[in-house]
């Protein structure tokens, strides 16, 4: 089973696309919205990625979930399974291809520090960025079981980077 998209060279249009979509995405969260962050590989200049925008939405609570779901549905987003407690996930596909993944986390959720804590060193450290890109390109053709396998095989690299940044507890 293939990934949701093929890995492609970095495209400077990715952050432009997010800026264009940010207001409509934010409209689903009203007063609960604290911040919208571009995360994931498309947020790292120079890094090859699946051309799917990962968006981290930080909110102060999950009080208006049904209203949020309705607005996001009208924008073409489908709610997936929660990735963890207080971490709903939404996806948007256009013409059969995934374009966006929304991660919605309460302001104290550990995933916030982890997503930003992995993105920022990738932006700052060309060696780390190159190592991560090499791993991703190595894993893509050998992937036979889809996204779960791909994520599982990337996890040790990500955990090691977060440990170096002191963002996850040692094992």
CNS distance restraints for C-alpha pairs under 8 A (distance, minus, plus):
assign (resid   1 and name CA) (resid 143 and name CA) 7.31 0.50 0.50
assign (resid   1 and name CA) (resid 144 and name CA) 5.09 0.50 0.50
assign (resid   1 and name CA) (resid 145 and name CA) 5.02 0.50 0.50
assign (resid   1 and name CA) (resid 146 and name CA) 4.79 0.50 0.50
assign (resid   2 and name CA) (resid 143 and name CA) 6.83 0.50 0.50
assign (resid   2 and name CA) (resid 144 and name CA) 6.64 0.50 0.50
assign (resid   2 and name CA) (resid 145 and name CA) 7.24 0.50 0.50
assign (resid   2 and name CA) (resid 146 and name CA) 5.21 0.50 0.50
assign (resid   2 and name CA) (resid 147 and name CA) 7.66 0.50 0.50
assign (resid   3 and name CA) (resid 140 and name CA) 7.57 0.50 0.50
assign (resid   3 and name CA) (resid 143 and name CA) 7.74 0.50 0.50
assign (resid   3 and name CA) (resid 146 and name CA) 5.25 0.50 0.50
assign (resid   3 and name CA) (resid 147 and name CA) 5.54 0.50 0.50
assign (resid   3 and name CA) (resid 150 and name CA) 7.83 0.50 0.50
assign (resid   4 and name CA) (resid  50 and name CA) 7.93 0.50 0.50
assign (resid   4 and name CA) (resid  97 and name CA) 7.35 0.50 0.50
assign (resid   4 and name CA) (resid  98 and name CA) 6.50 0.50 0.50
assign (resid   4 and name CA) (resid 146 and name CA) 7.81 0.50 0.50
assign (resid   4 and name CA) (resid 147 and name CA) 7.20 0.50 0.50
assign (resid   5 and name CA) (resid  50 and name CA) 5.45 0.50 0.50
assign (resid   5 and name CA) (resid  51 and name CA) 6.90 0.50 0.50
assign (resid   5 and name CA) (resid  52 and name CA) 7.62 0.50 0.50
assign (resid   5 and name CA) (resid  97 and name CA) 7.01 0.50 0.50
assign (resid   5 and name CA) (resid  98 and name CA) 6.92 0.50 0.50
assign (resid   6 and name CA) (resid  49 and name CA) 7.93 0.50 0.50
assign (resid   6 and name CA) (resid  50 and name CA) 5.52 0.50 0.50
assign (resid   6 and name CA) (resid  51 and name CA) 7.69 0.50 0.50
assign (resid   6 and name CA) (resid 140 and name CA) 7.86 0.50 0.50
assign (resid   7 and name CA) (resid  48 and name CA) 6.28 0.50 0.50
assign (resid   7 and name CA) (resid  49 and name CA) 4.79 0.50 0.50
assign (resid   7 and name CA) (resid  50 and name CA) 4.26 0.50 0.50
assign (resid   7 and name CA) (resid  51 and name CA) 7.05 0.50 0.50
assign (resid   7 and name CA) (resid 137 and name CA) 7.30 0.50 0.50
assign (resid   7 and name CA) (resid 140 and name CA) 7.54 0.50 0.50
assign (resid   8 and name CA) (resid  48 and name CA) 5.39 0.50 0.50
assign (resid   8 and name CA) (resid  49 and name CA) 5.46 0.50 0.50
assign (resid   8 and name CA) (resid  50 and name CA) 6.04 0.50 0.50
assign (resid   8 and name CA) (resid  51 and name CA) 6.88 0.50 0.50
assign (resid   9 and name CA) (resid  46 and name CA) 7.65 0.50 0.50
assign (resid   9 and name CA) (resid  47 and name CA) 6.89 0.50 0.50
assign (resid   9 and name CA) (resid  48 and name CA) 4.27 0.50 0.50
assign (resid   9 and name CA) (resid  49 and name CA) 6.52 0.50 0.50
assign (resid  10 and name CA) (resid  42 and name CA) 7.09 0.50 0.50
assign (resid  10 and name CA) (resid  45 and name CA) 6.60 0.50 0.50
assign (resid  10 and name CA) (resid  46 and name CA) 5.28 0.50 0.50
assign (resid  10 and name CA) (resid  47 and name CA) 5.31 0.50 0.50
assign (resid  10 and name CA) (resid  48 and name CA) 4.69 0.50 0.50
assign (resid  10 and name CA) (resid  49 and name CA) 6.43 0.50 0.50
assign (resid  11 and name CA) (resid  42 and name CA) 7.88 0.50 0.50
assign (resid  12 and name CA) (resid  16 and name CA) 7.30 0.50 0.50
assign (resid  12 and name CA) (resid  45 and name CA) 7.33 0.50 0.50
assign (resid  13 and name CA) (resid  17 and name CA) 6.06 0.50 0.50
assign (resid  14 and name CA) (resid  18 and name CA) 6.45 0.50 0.50
assign (resid  14 and name CA) (resid  42 and name CA) 6.25 0.50 0.50
assign (resid  14 and name CA) (resid  43 and name CA) 7.53 0.50 0.50
assign (resid  14 and name CA) (resid  51 and name CA) 7.61 0.50 0.50
assign (resid  14 and name CA) (resid  53 and name CA) 7.09 0.50 0.50
assign (resid  15 and name CA) (resid  19 and name CA) 6.23 0.50 0.50
assign (resid  15 and name CA) (resid  38 and name CA) 7.59 0.50 0.50
assign (resid  15 and name CA) (resid  42 and name CA) 7.50 0.50 0.50
assign (resid  15 and name CA) (resid  43 and name CA) 6.72 0.50 0.50
assign (resid  16 and name CA) (resid  20 and name CA) 6.30 0.50 0.50
assign (resid  17 and name CA) (resid  21 and name CA) 6.29 0.50 0.50
assign (resid  18 and name CA) (resid  22 and name CA) 5.74 0.50 0.50
assign (resid  18 and name CA) (resid  38 and name CA) 7.31 0.50 0.50
assign (resid  18 and name CA) (resid  53 and name CA) 7.17 0.50 0.50
assign (resid  19 and name CA) (resid  23 and name CA) 7.81 0.50 0.50
assign (resid  21 and name CA) (resid  25 and name CA) 6.21 0.50 0.50
assign (resid  22 and name CA) (resid  26 and name CA) 5.97 0.50 0.50
assign (resid  22 and name CA) (resid  36 and name CA) 7.47 0.50 0.50
assign (resid  23 and name CA) (resid  27 and name CA) 6.12 0.50 0.50
assign (resid  24 and name CA) (resid  28 and name CA) 7.27 0.50 0.50
assign (resid  24 and name CA) (resid  75 and name CA) 7.78 0.50 0.50
assign (resid  25 and name CA) (resid  29 and name CA) 7.82 0.50 0.50
assign (resid  25 and name CA) (resid  72 and name CA) 7.22 0.50 0.50
assign (resid  25 and name CA) (resid  75 and name CA) 7.97 0.50 0.50
assign (resid  26 and name CA) (resid  30 and name CA) 7.11 0.50 0.50
assign (resid  26 and name CA) (resid  33 and name CA) 7.07 0.50 0.50
assign (resid  26 and name CA) (resid  36 and name CA) 7.40 0.50 0.50
assign (resid  27 and name CA) (resid  71 and name CA) 7.74 0.50 0.50
assign (resid  28 and name CA) (resid  67 and name CA) 7.44 0.50 0.50
assign (resid  28 and name CA) (resid  68 and name CA) 4.87 0.50 0.50
assign (resid  28 and name CA) (resid  69 and name CA) 7.71 0.50 0.50
assign (resid  28 and name CA) (resid  71 and name CA) 5.28 0.50 0.50
assign (resid  28 and name CA) (resid  72 and name CA) 6.11 0.50 0.50
assign (resid  29 and name CA) (resid  33 and name CA) 5.33 0.50 0.50
assign (resid  29 and name CA) (resid  59 and name CA) 7.69 0.50 0.50
assign (resid  29 and name CA) (resid  64 and name CA) 7.87 0.50 0.50
assign (resid  29 and name CA) (resid  68 and name CA) 5.96 0.50 0.50
assign (resid  32 and name CA) (resid  59 and name CA) 5.06 0.50 0.50
assign (resid  32 and name CA) (resid  60 and name CA) 5.27 0.50 0.50
assign (resid  32 and name CA) (resid  61 and name CA) 6.25 0.50 0.50
assign (resid  32 and name CA) (resid  62 and name CA) 7.70 0.50 0.50
assign (resid  32 and name CA) (resid  63 and name CA) 7.97 0.50 0.50
assign (resid  33 and name CA) (resid  57 and name CA) 7.40 0.50 0.50
assign (resid  33 and name CA) (resid  58 and name CA) 6.28 0.50 0.50
assign (resid  33 and name CA) (resid  59 and name CA) 4.57 0.50 0.50
assign (resid  33 and name CA) (resid  60 and name CA) 6.69 0.50 0.50
assign (resid  34 and name CA) (resid  57 and name CA) 7.68 0.50 0.50
assign (resid  34 and name CA) (resid  58 and name CA) 5.38 0.50 0.50
assign (resid  34 and name CA) (resid  59 and name CA) 5.05 0.50 0.50
assign (resid  34 and name CA) (resid  60 and name CA) 6.59 0.50 0.50
assign (resid  34 and name CA) (resid 107 and name CA) 7.72 0.50 0.50
assign (resid  35 and name CA) (resid  57 and name CA) 5.91 0.50 0.50
assign (resid  35 and name CA) (resid  58 and name CA) 5.09 0.50 0.50
assign (resid  35 and name CA) (resid  59 and name CA) 7.05 0.50 0.50
assign (resid  36 and name CA) (resid  55 and name CA) 6.87 0.50 0.50
assign (resid  36 and name CA) (resid  56 and name CA) 5.78 0.50 0.50
assign (resid  36 and name CA) (resid  57 and name CA) 4.65 0.50 0.50
assign (resid  36 and name CA) (resid  58 and name CA) 6.36 0.50 0.50
assign (resid  37 and name CA) (resid  55 and name CA) 5.75 0.50 0.50
assign (resid  37 and name CA) (resid  56 and name CA) 5.01 0.50 0.50
assign (resid  37 and name CA) (resid  57 and name CA) 6.42 0.50 0.50
assign (resid  38 and name CA) (resid  42 and name CA) 7.87 0.50 0.50
assign (resid  38 and name CA) (resid  43 and name CA) 5.55 0.50 0.50
assign (resid  38 and name CA) (resid  53 and name CA) 7.39 0.50 0.50
assign (resid  38 and name CA) (resid  54 and name CA) 6.14 0.50 0.50
assign (resid  38 and name CA) (resid  55 and name CA) 4.90 0.50 0.50
assign (resid  38 and name CA) (resid  56 and name CA) 6.35 0.50 0.50
assign (resid  39 and name CA) (resid  43 and name CA) 5.18 0.50 0.50
assign (resid  39 and name CA) (resid  44 and name CA) 7.94 0.50 0.50
assign (resid  39 and name CA) (resid  53 and name CA) 7.74 0.50 0.50
assign (resid  39 and name CA) (resid  54 and name CA) 5.32 0.50 0.50
assign (resid  39 and name CA) (resid  55 and name CA) 5.71 0.50 0.50
assign (resid  39 and name CA) (resid  56 and name CA) 6.40 0.50 0.50
assign (resid  39 and name CA) (resid 115 and name CA) 6.49 0.50 0.50
assign (resid  39 and name CA) (resid 116 and name CA) 6.75 0.50 0.50
assign (resid  39 and name CA) (resid 119 and name CA) 6.23 0.50 0.50
assign (resid  40 and name CA) (resid  44 and name CA) 7.35 0.50 0.50
assign (resid  40 and name CA) (resid  53 and name CA) 7.44 0.50 0.50
assign (resid  40 and name CA) (resid  54 and name CA) 5.40 0.50 0.50
assign (resid  40 and name CA) (resid  55 and name CA) 7.83 0.50 0.50
assign (resid  40 and name CA) (resid 115 and name CA) 7.27 0.50 0.50
assign (resid  40 and name CA) (resid 119 and name CA) 6.43 0.50 0.50
assign (resid  41 and name CA) (resid  47 and name CA) 6.32 0.50 0.50
assign (resid  41 and name CA) (resid  48 and name CA) 7.10 0.50 0.50
assign (resid  41 and name CA) (resid  49 and name CA) 5.43 0.50 0.50
assign (resid  41 and name CA) (resid  50 and name CA) 7.69 0.50 0.50
assign (resid  41 and name CA) (resid  54 and name CA) 7.92 0.50 0.50
assign (resid  41 and name CA) (resid 119 and name CA) 7.49 0.50 0.50
assign (resid  42 and name CA) (resid  47 and name CA) 7.22 0.50 0.50
assign (resid  42 and name CA) (resid  48 and name CA) 7.66 0.50 0.50
assign (resid  42 and name CA) (resid  49 and name CA) 5.91 0.50 0.50
assign (resid  42 and name CA) (resid  50 and name CA) 7.50 0.50 0.50
assign (resid  42 and name CA) (resid  51 and name CA) 6.75 0.50 0.50
assign (resid  42 and name CA) (resid  52 and name CA) 7.10 0.50 0.50
assign (resid  42 and name CA) (resid  53 and name CA) 6.06 0.50 0.50
assign (resid  42 and name CA) (resid  54 and name CA) 7.23 0.50 0.50
assign (resid  43 and name CA) (resid  53 and name CA) 7.85 0.50 0.50
assign (resid  43 and name CA) (resid  54 and name CA) 7.88 0.50 0.50
assign (resid  43 and name CA) (resid 119 and name CA) 7.30 0.50 0.50
assign (resid  44 and name CA) (resid 119 and name CA) 6.82 0.50 0.50
assign (resid  44 and name CA) (resid 122 and name CA) 6.60 0.50 0.50
assign (resid  44 and name CA) (resid 123 and name CA) 5.32 0.50 0.50
assign (resid  45 and name CA) (resid 123 and name CA) 6.75 0.50 0.50
assign (resid  47 and name CA) (resid 129 and name CA) 6.58 0.50 0.50
assign (resid  47 and name CA) (resid 130 and name CA) 7.56 0.50 0.50
assign (resid  47 and name CA) (resid 133 and name CA) 6.29 0.50 0.50
assign (resid  48 and name CA) (resid 133 and name CA) 6.18 0.50 0.50
assign (resid  51 and name CA) (resid  99 and name CA) 6.84 0.50 0.50
assign (resid  52 and name CA) (resid  98 and name CA) 6.03 0.50 0.50
assign (resid  52 and name CA) (resid  99 and name CA) 4.53 0.50 0.50
assign (resid  52 and name CA) (resid 100 and name CA) 5.12 0.50 0.50
assign (resid  52 and name CA) (resid 101 and name CA) 6.88 0.50 0.50
assign (resid  53 and name CA) (resid  99 and name CA) 6.10 0.50 0.50
assign (resid  53 and name CA) (resid 100 and name CA) 4.57 0.50 0.50
assign (resid  53 and name CA) (resid 101 and name CA) 6.06 0.50 0.50
assign (resid  54 and name CA) (resid 100 and name CA) 5.97 0.50 0.50
assign (resid  54 and name CA) (resid 101 and name CA) 4.83 0.50 0.50
assign (resid  54 and name CA) (resid 102 and name CA) 6.05 0.50 0.50
assign (resid  54 and name CA) (resid 103 and name CA) 7.49 0.50 0.50
assign (resid  55 and name CA) (resid 100 and name CA) 7.37 0.50 0.50
assign (resid  55 and name CA) (resid 101 and name CA) 6.11 0.50 0.50
assign (resid  55 and name CA) (resid 102 and name CA) 4.84 0.50 0.50
assign (resid  55 and name CA) (resid 103 and name CA) 6.04 0.50 0.50
assign (resid  56 and name CA) (resid 102 and name CA) 6.07 0.50 0.50
assign (resid  56 and name CA) (resid 103 and name CA) 4.81 0.50 0.50
assign (resid  56 and name CA) (resid 104 and name CA) 6.07 0.50 0.50
assign (resid  56 and name CA) (resid 105 and name CA) 7.42 0.50 0.50
assign (resid  56 and name CA) (resid 112 and name CA) 7.51 0.50 0.50
assign (resid  57 and name CA) (resid 102 and name CA) 7.06 0.50 0.50
assign (resid  57 and name CA) (resid 103 and name CA) 5.97 0.50 0.50
assign (resid  57 and name CA) (resid 104 and name CA) 4.74 0.50 0.50
assign (resid  57 and name CA) (resid 105 and name CA) 6.24 0.50 0.50
assign (resid  58 and name CA) (resid 104 and name CA) 6.08 0.50 0.50
assign (resid  58 and name CA) (resid 105 and name CA) 5.15 0.50 0.50
assign (resid  58 and name CA) (resid 106 and name CA) 5.69 0.50 0.50
assign (resid  58 and name CA) (resid 107 and name CA) 5.50 0.50 0.50
assign (resid  58 and name CA) (resid 112 and name CA) 7.72 0.50 0.50
assign (resid  59 and name CA) (resid 104 and name CA) 7.21 0.50 0.50
assign (resid  59 and name CA) (resid 105 and name CA) 6.18 0.50 0.50
assign (resid  59 and name CA) (resid 106 and name CA) 4.90 0.50 0.50
assign (resid  59 and name CA) (resid 107 and name CA) 5.65 0.50 0.50
assign (resid  60 and name CA) (resid 106 and name CA) 5.43 0.50 0.50
assign (resid  60 and name CA) (resid 107 and name CA) 5.56 0.50 0.50
assign (resid  61 and name CA) (resid 106 and name CA) 5.59 0.50 0.50
assign (resid  61 and name CA) (resid 107 and name CA) 7.74 0.50 0.50
assign (resid  62 and name CA) (resid  86 and name CA) 7.60 0.50 0.50
assign (resid  62 and name CA) (resid 106 and name CA) 7.27 0.50 0.50
assign (resid  64 and name CA) (resid  68 and name CA) 6.10 0.50 0.50
assign (resid  65 and name CA) (resid  69 and name CA) 5.97 0.50 0.50
assign (resid  66 and name CA) (resid  70 and name CA) 6.18 0.50 0.50
assign (resid  67 and name CA) (resid  71 and name CA) 6.35 0.50 0.50
assign (resid  68 and name CA) (resid  72 and name CA) 6.07 0.50 0.50
assign (resid  69 and name CA) (resid  73 and name CA) 5.88 0.50 0.50
assign (resid  69 and name CA) (resid  79 and name CA) 7.27 0.50 0.50
assign (resid  70 and name CA) (resid  74 and name CA) 6.24 0.50 0.50
assign (resid  71 and name CA) (resid  75 and name CA) 6.43 0.50 0.50
assign (resid  72 and name CA) (resid  76 and name CA) 6.38 0.50 0.50
assign (resid  72 and name CA) (resid  77 and name CA) 5.16 0.50 0.50
assign (resid  72 and name CA) (resid  78 and name CA) 7.40 0.50 0.50
assign (resid  73 and name CA) (resid  77 and name CA) 4.80 0.50 0.50
assign (resid  73 and name CA) (resid  78 and name CA) 5.95 0.50 0.50
assign (resid  76 and name CA) (resid  92 and name CA) 5.85 0.50 0.50
assign (resid  76 and name CA) (resid  93 and name CA) 7.52 0.50 0.50
assign (resid  77 and name CA) (resid  90 and name CA) 5.97 0.50 0.50
assign (resid  77 and name CA) (resid  91 and name CA) 5.32 0.50 0.50
assign (resid  77 and name CA) (resid  92 and name CA) 4.53 0.50 0.50
assign (resid  77 and name CA) (resid  93 and name CA) 7.64 0.50 0.50
assign (resid  78 and name CA) (resid  90 and name CA) 5.38 0.50 0.50
assign (resid  78 and name CA) (resid  91 and name CA) 5.39 0.50 0.50
assign (resid  78 and name CA) (resid  92 and name CA) 6.30 0.50 0.50
assign (resid  79 and name CA) (resid  88 and name CA) 7.53 0.50 0.50
assign (resid  79 and name CA) (resid  89 and name CA) 6.01 0.50 0.50
assign (resid  79 and name CA) (resid  90 and name CA) 4.32 0.50 0.50
assign (resid  79 and name CA) (resid  91 and name CA) 6.53 0.50 0.50
assign (resid  80 and name CA) (resid  88 and name CA) 7.36 0.50 0.50
assign (resid  80 and name CA) (resid  89 and name CA) 5.39 0.50 0.50
assign (resid  80 and name CA) (resid  90 and name CA) 5.39 0.50 0.50
assign (resid  80 and name CA) (resid  91 and name CA) 6.96 0.50 0.50
assign (resid  81 and name CA) (resid  88 and name CA) 6.78 0.50 0.50
assign (resid  81 and name CA) (resid  89 and name CA) 6.31 0.50 0.50
assign (resid  82 and name CA) (resid  86 and name CA) 7.59 0.50 0.50
assign (resid  82 and name CA) (resid  87 and name CA) 5.63 0.50 0.50
assign (resid  82 and name CA) (resid  88 and name CA) 4.24 0.50 0.50
assign (resid  82 and name CA) (resid  89 and name CA) 5.58 0.50 0.50
assign (resid  83 and name CA) (resid  87 and name CA) 5.58 0.50 0.50
assign (resid  83 and name CA) (resid  88 and name CA) 6.12 0.50 0.50
assign (resid  83 and name CA) (resid  89 and name CA) 6.47 0.50 0.50
assign (resid  84 and name CA) (resid  88 and name CA) 7.34 0.50 0.50
assign (resid  86 and name CA) (resid 104 and name CA) 7.71 0.50 0.50
assign (resid  86 and name CA) (resid 105 and name CA) 5.92 0.50 0.50
assign (resid  86 and name CA) (resid 106 and name CA) 6.36 0.50 0.50
assign (resid  86 and name CA) (resid 109 and name CA) 7.45 0.50 0.50
assign (resid  87 and name CA) (resid 103 and name CA) 6.52 0.50 0.50
assign (resid  87 and name CA) (resid 104 and name CA) 5.42 0.50 0.50
assign (resid  87 and name CA) (resid 105 and name CA) 4.89 0.50 0.50
assign (resid  87 and name CA) (resid 106 and name CA) 7.48 0.50 0.50
assign (resid  87 and name CA) (resid 109 and name CA) 7.92 0.50 0.50
assign (resid  88 and name CA) (resid 103 and name CA) 6.18 0.50 0.50
assign (resid  88 and name CA) (resid 104 and name CA) 5.39 0.50 0.50
assign (resid  88 and name CA) (resid 105 and name CA) 7.13 0.50 0.50
assign (resid  89 and name CA) (resid 101 and name CA) 7.10 0.50 0.50
assign (resid  89 and name CA) (resid 102 and name CA) 5.60 0.50 0.50
assign (resid  89 and name CA) (resid 103 and name CA) 4.97 0.50 0.50
assign (resid  89 and name CA) (resid 104 and name CA) 6.41 0.50 0.50
assign (resid  90 and name CA) (resid 101 and name CA) 5.73 0.50 0.50
assign (resid  90 and name CA) (resid 102 and name CA) 4.94 0.50 0.50
assign (resid  90 and name CA) (resid 103 and name CA) 6.80 0.50 0.50
assign (resid  91 and name CA) (resid  98 and name CA) 7.22 0.50 0.50
assign (resid  91 and name CA) (resid  99 and name CA) 7.73 0.50 0.50
assign (resid  91 and name CA) (resid 100 and name CA) 5.63 0.50 0.50
assign (resid  91 and name CA) (resid 101 and name CA) 4.56 0.50 0.50
assign (resid  91 and name CA) (resid 102 and name CA) 6.25 0.50 0.50
assign (resid  92 and name CA) (resid  98 and name CA) 5.85 0.50 0.50
assign (resid  92 and name CA) (resid  99 and name CA) 5.72 0.50 0.50
assign (resid  92 and name CA) (resid 100 and name CA) 5.11 0.50 0.50
assign (resid  92 and name CA) (resid 101 and name CA) 6.59 0.50 0.50
assign (resid  93 and name CA) (resid  97 and name CA) 5.07 0.50 0.50
assign (resid  93 and name CA) (resid  98 and name CA) 4.12 0.50 0.50
assign (resid  93 and name CA) (resid  99 and name CA) 5.44 0.50 0.50
assign (resid  93 and name CA) (resid 100 and name CA) 7.14 0.50 0.50
assign (resid  94 and name CA) (resid  98 and name CA) 6.37 0.50 0.50
assign (resid  94 and name CA) (resid  99 and name CA) 6.52 0.50 0.50
assign (resid 105 and name CA) (resid 109 and name CA) 5.96 0.50 0.50
assign (resid 105 and name CA) (resid 111 and name CA) 7.41 0.50 0.50
assign (resid 105 and name CA) (resid 112 and name CA) 7.06 0.50 0.50
assign (resid 107 and name CA) (resid 112 and name CA) 7.61 0.50 0.50
assign (resid 108 and name CA) (resid 112 and name CA) 7.75 0.50 0.50
assign (resid 109 and name CA) (resid 113 and name CA) 7.80 0.50 0.50
assign (resid 110 and name CA) (resid 114 and name CA) 6.46 0.50 0.50
assign (resid 111 and name CA) (resid 115 and name CA) 5.93 0.50 0.50
assign (resid 112 and name CA) (resid 116 and name CA) 6.18 0.50 0.50
assign (resid 113 and name CA) (resid 117 and name CA) 5.41 0.50 0.50
assign (resid 113 and name CA) (resid 167 and name CA) 6.93 0.50 0.50
assign (resid 114 and name CA) (resid 118 and name CA) 6.02 0.50 0.50
assign (resid 114 and name CA) (resid 162 and name CA) 6.95 0.50 0.50
assign (resid 114 and name CA) (resid 167 and name CA) 6.41 0.50 0.50
assign (resid 114 and name CA) (resid 168 and name CA) 7.73 0.50 0.50
assign (resid 115 and name CA) (resid 119 and name CA) 6.17 0.50 0.50
assign (resid 116 and name CA) (resid 120 and name CA) 5.96 0.50 0.50
assign (resid 117 and name CA) (resid 121 and name CA) 6.88 0.50 0.50
assign (resid 117 and name CA) (resid 162 and name CA) 6.64 0.50 0.50
assign (resid 117 and name CA) (resid 165 and name CA) 7.06 0.50 0.50
assign (resid 117 and name CA) (resid 167 and name CA) 6.89 0.50 0.50
assign (resid 118 and name CA) (resid 122 and name CA) 6.46 0.50 0.50
assign (resid 118 and name CA) (resid 158 and name CA) 7.11 0.50 0.50
assign (resid 118 and name CA) (resid 161 and name CA) 6.83 0.50 0.50
assign (resid 118 and name CA) (resid 162 and name CA) 6.28 0.50 0.50
assign (resid 119 and name CA) (resid 123 and name CA) 6.30 0.50 0.50
assign (resid 120 and name CA) (resid 124 and name CA) 6.31 0.50 0.50
assign (resid 121 and name CA) (resid 125 and name CA) 5.67 0.50 0.50
assign (resid 121 and name CA) (resid 128 and name CA) 7.55 0.50 0.50
assign (resid 122 and name CA) (resid 126 and name CA) 7.04 0.50 0.50
assign (resid 122 and name CA) (resid 128 and name CA) 6.02 0.50 0.50
assign (resid 122 and name CA) (resid 129 and name CA) 4.95 0.50 0.50
assign (resid 123 and name CA) (resid 129 and name CA) 7.23 0.50 0.50
assign (resid 125 and name CA) (resid 129 and name CA) 6.18 0.50 0.50
assign (resid 126 and name CA) (resid 130 and name CA) 6.04 0.50 0.50
assign (resid 127 and name CA) (resid 131 and name CA) 6.16 0.50 0.50
assign (resid 128 and name CA) (resid 132 and name CA) 6.14 0.50 0.50
assign (resid 129 and name CA) (resid 133 and name CA) 6.12 0.50 0.50
assign (resid 130 and name CA) (resid 134 and name CA) 6.07 0.50 0.50
assign (resid 131 and name CA) (resid 135 and name CA) 6.26 0.50 0.50
assign (resid 132 and name CA) (resid 136 and name CA) 6.23 0.50 0.50
assign (resid 132 and name CA) (resid 157 and name CA) 7.57 0.50 0.50
assign (resid 133 and name CA) (resid 137 and name CA) 6.15 0.50 0.50
assign (resid 134 and name CA) (resid 138 and name CA) 6.06 0.50 0.50
assign (resid 135 and name CA) (resid 139 and name CA) 6.13 0.50 0.50
assign (resid 135 and name CA) (resid 154 and name CA) 7.46 0.50 0.50
assign (resid 136 and name CA) (resid 140 and name CA) 6.13 0.50 0.50
assign (resid 136 and name CA) (resid 154 and name CA) 7.40 0.50 0.50
assign (resid 137 and name CA) (resid 141 and name CA) 7.43 0.50 0.50
assign (resid 138 and name CA) (resid 142 and name CA) 7.18 0.50 0.50
assign (resid 139 and name CA) (resid 143 and name CA) 6.01 0.50 0.50
assign (resid 139 and name CA) (resid 150 and name CA) 6.72 0.50 0.50
assign (resid 139 and name CA) (resid 153 and name CA) 7.61 0.50 0.50
assign (resid 140 and name CA) (resid 150 and name CA) 7.39 0.50 0.50
assign (resid 143 and name CA) (resid 149 and name CA) 6.90 0.50 0.50
assign (resid 143 and name CA) (resid 150 and name CA) 6.41 0.50 0.50
assign (resid 144 and name CA) (resid 149 and name CA) 7.74 0.50 0.50
assign (resid 145 and name CA) (resid 149 and name CA) 5.67 0.50 0.50
assign (resid 145 and name CA) (resid 150 and name CA) 7.89 0.50 0.50
assign (resid 146 and name CA) (resid 150 and name CA) 6.47 0.50 0.50
assign (resid 147 and name CA) (resid 151 and name CA) 5.97 0.50 0.50
assign (resid 148 and name CA) (resid 152 and name CA) 6.05 0.50 0.50
assign (resid 149 and name CA) (resid 153 and name CA) 6.17 0.50 0.50
assign (resid 150 and name CA) (resid 154 and name CA) 6.32 0.50 0.50
assign (resid 151 and name CA) (resid 155 and name CA) 6.04 0.50 0.50
assign (resid 152 and name CA) (resid 156 and name CA) 7.85 0.50 0.50
assign (resid 154 and name CA) (resid 158 and name CA) 6.46 0.50 0.50
assign (resid 155 and name CA) (resid 159 and name CA) 5.95 0.50 0.50
assign (resid 156 and name CA) (resid 160 and name CA) 6.06 0.50 0.50
assign (resid 157 and name CA) (resid 161 and name CA) 6.31 0.50 0.50
assign (resid 158 and name CA) (resid 162 and name CA) 6.20 0.50 0.50
assign (resid 159 and name CA) (resid 163 and name CA) 6.03 0.50 0.50
assign (resid 159 and name CA) (resid 168 and name CA) 7.42 0.50 0.50
assign (resid 160 and name CA) (resid 164 and name CA) 6.26 0.50 0.50
assign (resid 161 and name CA) (resid 165 and name CA) 6.34 0.50 0.50
assign (resid 162 and name CA) (resid 166 and name CA) 5.98 0.50 0.50
assign (resid 162 and name CA) (resid 167 and name CA) 5.09 0.50 0.50
assign (resid 162 and name CA) (resid 168 and name CA) 5.96 0.50 0.50
assign (resid 163 and name CA) (resid 167 and name CA) 5.80 0.50 0.50
assign (resid 163 and name CA) (resid 168 and name CA) 5.51 0.50 0.50
assign (resid 163 and name CA) (resid 169 and name CA) 7.11 0.50 0.50
assign (resid 163 and name CA) (resid 170 and name CA) 6.88 0.50 0.50
